Amino acid sequence: MAVTRLPVGLDTPLRSIVGRLASSFTAKQITTARELLDWLPRRYVDPKRPTDFTELAAGEQVVVVGTVRHAESRRMRGGRRSIFEAVLVDEAGHRLLLTFFRPYGHPGKLVPGARVVCAGKVDRYRQHWQLVHPEYHVLGGEGDDGPVGYGEGPVALYPEIPKVGHMKVAQAVDLVLHAMGDTVPDPVPEEVRQARDLPGLMTAYRFVHQPRDWAEKNLGWERLAWQEAFVIQATLARLRHSSEAVPAVPRPPREGGLAEAFHAQLPFALTDGQQRIVEEVRRDLARDRPMHRLLQGEVGSGKTVVALLAMLEVVDNGGQAALLAPTEVLAAQHHRSITAMLGPLAEAGMLGGADRGTRVALLTGSQGAAQRRAALLQAASGEAGIIVGTHALIQEQVQLADLGLVVVDEQHRFGVEQRDALRAKGADGTVPHVLVMTATPIPRTVAMTVYGDMEVSTLRELPGGRQPITTHVVTADRAHWVSRTWERVAEEVAAGGQVYVVCPRIGEEDDPDLPEGDTVGPGMPVPEPPEGQEGPTLLGVHQVARALRSLPATRALRIAAVHGRQPAEDKDAVMRDFAAGAVDVLVATTVIEVGVDVPNATQMVILDADRFGISQLHQLRGRVGRGSKPGLCLLLTQGTDEDAPERLRAVASTTDGFELARLDLEQRREGDVLGASQSGGRSGLRHLRLTNPRHAEFIAQAHEDAWAVVQADPDLEQHPALLDALSRLDAERAAYLERG
């Protein structure tokens, strides 16, 4: 195929380079040179090693390497047309038939002894594997039947495109690479490339698409991963720079203030880790630059106390603090626990309240009109120094007198847009300080990639007196274990404890009752799944609550249910009853996952536990063992002992949240880990793998280099290619959010 050199760039329309072939790629929205070069191989074939034909699967699109053993043309039945067939063999002599019903041109190329790379859809024909009209290239042969250099090094195998073969993709890529030349705008500045010994962008593309050896292939991919890390870090650096360009009001510690009074009345001593982080936060709050700090820590490590001390420091300086929670249940729980911890300090202006106290307001979307008006008035007038709420806090009509601190609980539930909407409610010309909390420990690579614009504080130690939690996996094939689970629930209640039963779904109130029996359900088998549904039917809150009320072991217990579809007042009433000890067993969805604090809850049963991730299971079980008694968590699965997911055994083996976070990252896609924190969706990574130690080095290097570039050139006027890369990243995120 002839190659014409054109003055083209990465954003040149593909049609102007490859002609009519460009229409083949429109199904995958590939319309420019850049988009084609970013259509990266999914794996490679080694042309020096014949393919093992016994590993082929019918209907699979394959790229194989073999040697022509025999080839012949023959007349088809009827004698009017000819057919050409070549027999390809692998190293062990296994056969693959190449069949051409239009034989012209093939007999001169596919001759016995020729080594061939060919691609197509493989199927069975008369006990043999067959490729009909495959694309192919004769290695070391003459002629223009493949891309330049095709077959000299690893052969790229591309993701499938309808009606487009692998070699046609390779030919189009070859045309683009030659038309582009050697120099294109590179988002990684030349001085950074030289310092890190990185190839240029076009060289990297060549190494990825047409490597001469495996070392080139690896270097090309590493360069693209390094670039991705660099662009992300530059984005975070600009976020930090833009946020620090607007000042914050300093909120230094005040002697004799609310923070000091609250600290003095605590019935326990802060851990060394809490003391250290309190001092870090105090230093941040005393500056005129806005604090951006991530506070991560184990479930029950005392993050809320640290955050409350920070909020009181702001109130002592005449400001307000807003605590943003992801659910109404959690917001109500925070409101209750903060009010209880402050005691008289939260009763300013009330009979028995402290003279120097404040008020704590609760604002959620489903409050009654009178409650909402009262909360809005307290927030706007400054009467409430602390405002706790859900997304309702972000709404335009919510006015705050002097917002000095935003505390975001469980940041992974929010996008940056939501966080910034609350920051925009700061006083004129200033922005509030920001403290983000998460009880999901974050591996260092994730923290640098997602929260790179923040300082990170970590609480590893648990407060004194925190009780251990024992975890066991219970499987459906151990019927006596399942029965014993519900007997154990009754025993826990008889001993004075309370129990959570967590279900993966709500279900419907008119779901059929579970039939009697003695397997994985609450003492009984699960119904057969509906026709067409794969896998077992998941247990729902309504079903399980009814079953427990009729099961002999638990029918005498006080059982209540809570889930996300209930009206806010109903959810709040159930949680209050459970906290007060008026409910023995609470059947719930994951609305109780974070922040819910009932010290008397000592046992948890998680049904269909294999449907939850590692971090979520760890979060859930952190709701028990928060008082004076140890906790017990039972993970029930409808699987068997042999096929129980490894993650359940991992959760049962350790209560170290940081170790579990590492395992969770290994088992999940990075996009799932990163998505909500960055953009509110799954805008995952393309090249970086956060579990790869080599890529962890890239992130650290890119962080150092990108932040230096942005510090020296905040508007990136001297780095237009990097600015363009950041704009395209933002456009991708915006498009994702619009689709979502």
N, C-alpha and C positions, 0 to 999 in steps of 0.2 A: 504494500500500500504506500503510495507516494506521500512524502512528508513535505509540507510547505512551511517555511519559517515566516511567522507573522509577528507584528508588533503587538503582542497580546499580554494580558495580565490575568491575575487569578479570577477577576470578575468578568472576564470576557465571555460572552455567550458561547456555549458549547457548539452550537450549530456553525459558527463562523470558523471553527477549527476542524471539526470532524464531519461537517456536512449533514447529509440525511441520516447518518448513523445516530445523530443527537436525539432523534425522535424515539429511539429505542429506550432512552433513559427517563423519559418524562413520567413514567409510572412511579418512579421513586423520587420525583421532584428534583432530579439532577439536571440543571439547566446551565450551569457555568463551569468553567475550568476548575475553580476551587471545589465545587460540590462533587465533581468527578474524582478529583485527587483525594478528597476526603471520604470517598467510597472505598474503604480500606479492606484489604484481604482479611478473611476470617481464619485462614490457615494456609499452610504452604505444603507443596509436594516436593520431595527431594528427587530430582531427575536422575541422580546417580544410583538410586535404589529402586528397582522395580517394585510395583505395587503388589501386595499379596491379594490375589483375586478372591481368595476364600473369605475375605473380610467384607466383600461387597454385599449390599442389601437391595432388594428389588424396589424400583421406583426412586432410588436415590440419584441425585445429581452428583456426578463424580468427576474427578480429574485423576487419571491413572497413567502410569509409566510402564511400558513393556516392550518386548521385542517381537517383530513380525516373524512368525515361523513359516507361514504358508499364505499365499494370496492367489486368487484366480477370478477370472470373469467367466460367466456362463449365461446361457440363454434362459430366460424365464419360461415357464410353461406357456405355450402358445407361440413361442419363438420370435415375437416381434421386438421384445426389449431384453436388455442385458442387465445382469446384476453383478456387482463386484463384492467379494468377501475377502477379508484378510483376517487371519487367525493370529491374535496377539497372545503371548505367553508371559507369565511371571517367572520369577527365579526358580520356582519349584515345578514349572511346566504346566500349571493350571491355565486353562484356555479362556479367552474372551474374544467373541466374534464381532468384528467391525463390518457392518453391512451398509452398502450404498446402492440404492435403486437407480441412482443417476451416476454411473461410474466414471464419467469423463474426467480425466486428469489425475485420478487416484492411482491407477496401476503403475504409473511411472515413479510414484513416490513411496507407496507402501510395498516395498520389495522385501523379500526374505532377508533377515539380518538387520533391517533398519530398526533403530530404537526410536520409540514414538511416545510423545505426550499427547493424550487425547482426552476430550471432555464430552459429556453428554449424560443422558438419563439411562441407567442400566436396568435391564429386565431379563427374564429367563426366556429362552427359546430352545426347545428340544434338549433340555437338560444342560444347556450351556448359557453362560452370561452373554448378553449381546448389547451392543451400542448401535443404534440405527442413525446413519448420517451424523456421526460425531464430528466435532471440531478436532483437529489434530495438528501437530507440528512435529516434523522429523528432526530429531536432535542431530546436529552436525550436518544437516542436509542443506542443499542449495535451494534457492527460490524464495519468494516473498509470501510464505504461507503463515507467518506469525510475526509478532512484534520483534523489533531488533533485540538481539541478545536473549530471546525467549528460550529457556531451557538450559542456559549456561549456569545459572544458580538456582536457588529455590524458586519454584513456580508458584505464583500467587493464585489462591483459590478464593473467589469473591462470593459475598452473599448473593443469593439467587435473585435475578431480575427476570420477570416474565418475558419469555421469547428472546432472551439475550443470553448467549452462551458465555462461558468464562473467557474464552479466547477473544471473543468480540469485545468484551470489557477491557481485556488486556491490550487489544489493538487501539481502542479509543484512548486509553491512558497513555500508550506509547506516543500517539500523535500529539496529545496535550503536552507531555513532558518535553518533546522536541520543539514544539512551537513556543513553549515558555522561555526557553533559554535557561541561563544559570542564575539570573538575578531577579528577584521579586522583593517587594517590601516585606520585611521580616519583623514580626512583633517582638522578637527577642533582640535587643540592641546589640550591635556588633561588639562593643566592649564587654558585654556580658557573655556573649558566645565565646569570645577569645579567652576570657578568664575561666570559663567552665569547660573549654575544649569541646564545644558543640558544633556540629555541622550546620550549614545554612538551611533554610527551609526547603528550597528546591532540592538540595542534596538529600535531605531527609526523605522527601517524597520519592525520589529515585530509589533510595535504599529500601524503602518499604514496598514499592511496587515492582521494582526490577533489581533485586539484590544480586550481586555477583557471588556472594557466599553468605553463610549464616551470620557471620560477624556484622556484615553490612545491614542485614535485616534487623538484627537486634539493636544496632546503633540508631537506625532510622526510627524504630518504635520508641526508643528511649528519648530521642530528641522531641518527638511529638508529646510524650508524657511530660517531659520537663517544661515544654511550652505551655501545656495546659495548666500545670502548677503555677507557672509564672503569671499567666493571664488572670487566674483566680486570685493570686496574692496581690497583683496590681489592683484588682477590683476592690479587695478588702482594704488595701492601703489608701485608696482614694475615698472609700467610705469613711475611714477613720479621719482622714485629713479634712473632708468636708464637714464632718460632725464637730471636729475641734475648731473649725473656723468660726463657729458661733460660740460665744462664751457661755459658761454656766455661772450661777450665783454661788460663791463659796459658802459652805455650810460647816464651819469648824465646830469642834466640841465646845459645849458650854458647861461651865461648872454649875452644879446645883440644878441642872435641867432634868427633863423627863428621862433621858437616856441613863443618866447617872442614878436616878431614883429607881428605875426599872431594874437596872443591873444589881442594885443593892438589895432588892426584894426577891431576886431569883432564889428558889429553894435549893439550888445546886450550883457548883462552880463550873464555869466554862472550861471546856477542854483546851489543851495547848493549841490545837488547830483552830478552834473558834476564836481564841484570844488573838492569834496571829492574823487571822482574816479580818477581825474587827478593826485591828490597827491599820491594815491595808486599806480598808474601806474608809476609815476616818481620814487618812492622808488624801485619798482621792476626793472626798467630799469637801475638803478644806481648800481645794484648788479652784481656780477660775476656768479650768478646762473641764468639760463634762466627763464624768466617770463612765467607762464602758467596761464592766467587769462581769465575767461569768463565774458563778459560784456553783461548783459541782460537788456532789458528795453522796455518800452511801445513804440508802433509805434509813431515816432515823438518826442521821448524824448531827442534827441540830442546825440546819440551814435557816429555818424560820426564825430562830432566836437571833442569829446574826443579822438577818434582813430587818427584823423588828428594831434592833438597836440602831441600824442605819436610818430607818424611817424616823425614829425618835430624835436622832441628831438633826434631821432636817426640820422637824416640827419645832425643836428648840430654837432654831434660827428663823422662826416665823413662816416657814414654808409648809407645803403639804406633800404627802407621799401617796402614790397610787399603786396598788397591788393588783396586777392583771392575772387572772386565773382562767384556765381553759374550759372549765365546766361550772355550772351553777352549784352542783354539789360541792365541788372543791372551794368555790368562792364563799359559800355559806359556812363551810368548815373553817376556812381561814378567818372569817369574820368572828365566829364563835371562839376559836382558840386565841386569837389576838385579844379580843375583849376580855376573855377569862384570864389570860396571862397578865394583862395590864391592871385588872381589877379596878380600884378607885381611880387609877390614872386615866382610865377610859371613860370617866363619868363626869367630865367637866360641866359645871352648871347644874348638876343633879344633886339631890340630897345624899350626903355621904360621899360625894365625889371629892377628889383631891383638888386643892386650890390651884395647883399648877398643871392640871390634867388637860386632856383633849377628848375628842370624840372619834369613834370609828364608824364610818358609814358603809352600807352595803348597797351596791347598785347592780342589778341584773335585768335581763330583758323581759322576764315574765313577772316582775313585781306588780302588785296592784297599784292603781293610780295614786292613792294616798301615800303609800310607802315610797313610791318613786319620787313624788314631789318633795317629800321630806328629805330624802337622800340628796336630790339635786340642790335643794336649798342649802343643806349643810356643806356640800362641796363648793358651791358658788360663793357662799359667804365666808368660807374659811373656818367655820365652826368645827368641821371635821378635819382634823389634821391628817387622818389616814382614811383613804377611800379604797375599799375592796370591791372588785367587780369582775365581770366577764367582758366579752366584746362590747357590751353596752357602754363601757367607759369610753370607747373610741368614737361614739356617735357625736355628730357636730353640736347637738344641743346641750351636751354635757360641758359645763363651764367650771373651771377650777380657779380659786382665788390666786394661788401662787404655787404651781406645781414645781417642786424641787427635786423629786426623785421618783423614777418609775422602776418598780420591781416586777419582773416578769417571771411567773412560776411555770415550770415545764416549758421552756422555750421551744422545744421541738414541736409543740402543738401550734405554734404561731409562725407566720411569715414575717420577714423584715418589714413589709408594708404596714402590718398591723402595729408592730412595735413603734415604727416611726410616726404613725398617726397619733399615738398617745404622746410621743415626745413633742409633737408640734403644739401641744397644749401648754407649753411653758410660757412664762411671762414674756412680754414684748422684748425682742432683741436677745433673748437667752433661750437655752434649752435645758431641760432637767438632766440630772445624772441618771444613769441606767445601771441597774443590777439585775442580771439574769440568773435564775436558779434552775438547776435540773438535778433530779435524783437518779438519772440515767448516766452512770459514769461514762466518760467519753475518752476513747483512745487518743493519744497525742496527735496522730496524723489527722483524725477527724476534727479535733479541736483547732488545729492550725488551719485546716481547709475550710471549715464552716464558720468558726468563731475567730478567725485570724485578726479581726478588727478589735478584739477584746483582750484584756488581761484575764488570765485564768487563775482562779483560786480553787484549791481542792481540799475537801474535808475527807480524810480517810478514817480517822478514829471515831468510834462511837462513844457517846456519853456514858459515864459510869452507871452501872445498874441496868444497862440494856440487856435483855435476856436473849439467849441463843434460840435459833429456829431450826428445828429438824424437819427435813423434807424426804418424802418417800414417793416412789412411782407405783401406782396401782393399775394393773391392766385387766381387760375384760375376761381374759382366759383364767384368771384367778378368782372365781366366783365367791369363794369364802372370804377373800380379802375385801371384795366390794361390800359384802354384807357386814363385815367387821368394821368398815369405814363408817357406816351409819350408826352402828352400835357405839363406836368411839365418839361420834358427835354427841350422842345422848349422855355418855359418861362425862364428857367435857362440861356440858351444861350442868349436870348433877354436881360436879365439883366446883361450880360457881363461875365457870367461864362462859364465853359467848363465841359463836362460830359464824364465819362467812362461808357461803357456798356460791362460787362464781361460775356463771354459764357464758358460753360464747355468743349467745343470741337471746333476744327478748322472746321471740315466738308470739303466738297469738293466744288471746284468752280462751278461745274455743278450740285450741289444739287438742287432738284426741289424748285422753289420759294414757299414760304408759301402762301396758299390760302387766299383769302380775308375773313374777319370776324371780330370778336371783342372779342377774349379771350386771352389766355396767351402768344401767340407769340407777336411780336411787333404790337399789334393791330389786330391780326388775329390768327386763330386756328393753332395748330401744326399738321403736316401730321400724318396720321395713321402710327404706327410702322410697320416695315417689318414683314412678316409672320414668326412666331417662336420667335420674340423678345418680351420679357416681359417688361411691363412698357412703358411710353411714349418715343417718339424720342427726344433726347436732342438737344437743339438749338446750331447751329454752327455759327462761325464768318461770313462765307461767306453768309449764308442765311440771318442772321440778318442785316448785312450791306446793302444787296440789299433791304431788306424789309423797312429799315429806310429811304432809299433814295426814296422810292415810297409812304410811308405813308404820308397822308396829313399834319399831325402835324409836321413832321420832314423833309419833302422832300427838303425844302429850306436850310437846314443846311449843313455845310461842314463836311462830314463824311469820316473817314479813318479807316483802319483795320490794326491790327498788331498781329502776332502770331509766334510761334516758328519755323515754316517751312520756313519762308521768309529768303532770303539772308540777312546777317548781315547789309550790306549797306542800304537795303530797310527798315529794322526795324529801324535802326538808323535815317534814313531820316524822317520816319513817326514820331518818338518820338521827333525829333528836331522841326518838324512842329507843333506838338501838344504843346510842351513847348513854342514855339514862338507865339502861339495864332492863327496859320494859319489853325487849325483844331478845329471844334466845338465839335464833338462827336467822341470819339475813341472807336471802337469796338475791343475787345481784348480777348485773353485767359489770363491765370494767369501769363503770362510773365511780367505783370505790378504789380505782387503781392508785391514785396519788393523793396525798395530803390528808386523807381521812384518818383520824386519830382517836381510836377507842381503846384505852389502856386495858380494859377487861377482855378484849377479844384475844383469844388464845389459840384458836384453831381455824384453818382455812382448808376447804375442799375445792379444788379447781377441776371442773368437768370438761371433758374434751381438751385436756391440757395441751395436746399435740397441735392444736390450732393456734396457740399463742407463741410469740417469739421469746427468746431467752430473757431479754431485758424486761419484757412485760411480765413474765412469770416472776422475775426477781422483784419487780415493783409491787406486784400484787401481794406476794407473801410478806412484804415489809409492813403490811397492815396488822400483822399479829406479833405477839411478843413485845409489845410496846409498854407493858406495865411491869408488875413484879413477878409474873409467871413466864416460863419459857413458852415458845410458840411451836406449833406443829402444822405442817403444810402437806397435804396429800394431793398428788397429781394423778387424776384418773384419766385413762385413755381407753378408747374403744378398740385399740389395737391389742396385739398379743405381747407377751413378755419378750419374745424374740425380735419383734419389729418396732418396739417402742422407740421413738426418735431419740437420737443421741443427745439432742439438746435437753430433753427431760432428765436424762441421767446426769448431764452436766450441771443442771440447776440443783439436782438432789445432792450432788457431790460437794458443793461449796456455797458459802454465803458471801464470798468475795465478789462484790459487784464489778470491780475493775477487771478481774479475770474473766467474769462472764461477759463483760462488754467486749473484751478481745475475742472471745469465742463467737459472740453474736456477729461481730464485724466479719469474721471469716466465713460465716454461713449466709450472710445477706449480701445483696447487691449494694454497691456504694451509693447508687441513686436513692435507694430506700433510706439509707442512713443520712444522706445529705439533703434530700429534697425539701422537706417542709421548712427547714431552718433557713435555707437560702432563698427560696422563691415561693413557698407555699405549695409546691408540688414536687414531682419526681424528676427534677432536672439533674440527672445523674452525670457521672464522669464518663468520658469516652475512652481515655487512655490510661489515666492514673488508676492504680490498684492500691488501696490504702493498706492492704495486708502485705504488700510487697516491701521488704526492708529497703531495697534499692530505691523504690519510689518514695519511701519515707525520707530518704536522703534528699531526693529531688525537691520535696516540699519544703524542707528546711533551707536548702540552698536558694530556692526560688523566693521564699519569704524574705530572706536577707537581701537579695538582689532587687526584687520588685519594690520593696519598701524604700531602698536607697534611691532608685530611679524616681519614684513618685515624690519623695522628699525634695529631690533636687529640681524636679519639673512637675509640680502638682497638676497642671493643666495638660501635660503631655504634648506641649507645643513642639518639642524637639523629637517626639516619638509618635508620628502620625500613624504608623502601622500598628503600634500597640493600642493607640486610642481607637482605631478601627476595630481591632479584635475585641476590645471591651464593649464597643457599641453593638457588635454582632452578638456577643454573649447576652447583653441586656435585651436585644431583640428576640432571641430565642426564649428567654424567660418570659417576656411579655406575651409571646405567641402561645407558650404553654399555659399561662394563666388564663388567656382568653379562651383557649379550648376547654380548660377545666371549668 
